[in-house]
Amino acid sequence: MSQVELADEAGISRSYLSKIETGKAQCSVPVLLQIAQVLNVDAGILLTDKDI
């Protein structure tokens, strides 16, 4: 899945997603949950350093 597709499906901008990925922005819990839902993973996994 591309960054653009993930951002679109999560309802956020690609630039905001990029900032989240690089640690330049923090996201709210609802945004985190939406990203996890789109990726079909438990939200907790996104908070760890472990590879999916």
C-alpha positions in Angstrom: 0.0 0.0 0.0 1.4 3.4 -0.9 1.6 6.3 1.5 -1.0 8.1 -0.6 -3.4 5.2 -0.4 -3.0 4.8 3.3 -3.5 8.5 3.9 -6.6 8.6 1.7 -8.1 5.6 3.4 -7.3 6.9 6.9 -8.8 10.3 6.0 -5.6 12.3 6.5 -3.2 14.1 4.2 -0.2 12.4 2.8 2.1 15.1 4.2 0.6 14.6 7.7 1.2 10.8 7.4 4.7 11.4 6.3 5.3 13.7 9.3 3.9 11.0 11.6 6.1 8.4 10.1 9.3 10.5 10.5 8.5 11.6 14.0 8.0 15.2 13.0 4.3 15.1 14.1 2.3 13.3 16.6 -1.2 11.9 15.9 -4.2 11.7 18.0 -5.6 8.3 19.3 -8.5 8.4 16.8 -6.0 8.9 13.9 -3.8 6.1 15.2 -6.8 3.8 15.4 -7.9 4.7 11.9 -4.4 4.0 10.5 -4.4 0.6 12.3 -7.8 -0.2 11.0 -6.7 0.5 7.4 -3.6 -1.6 7.9 -5.6 -4.3 9.6 -3.3 -4.5 12.6 -3.8 -3.9 16.3 -3.1 -0.3 17.2 -0.6 -1.4 19.8 1.7 -2.7 17.2 2.1 0.8 15.8 3.4 2.0 19.1 6.3 -0.5 19.2 9.6 -0.8 17.4 8.8 -4.3 16.3 8.3 -5.0 12.6 4.9 -5.9 11.4 
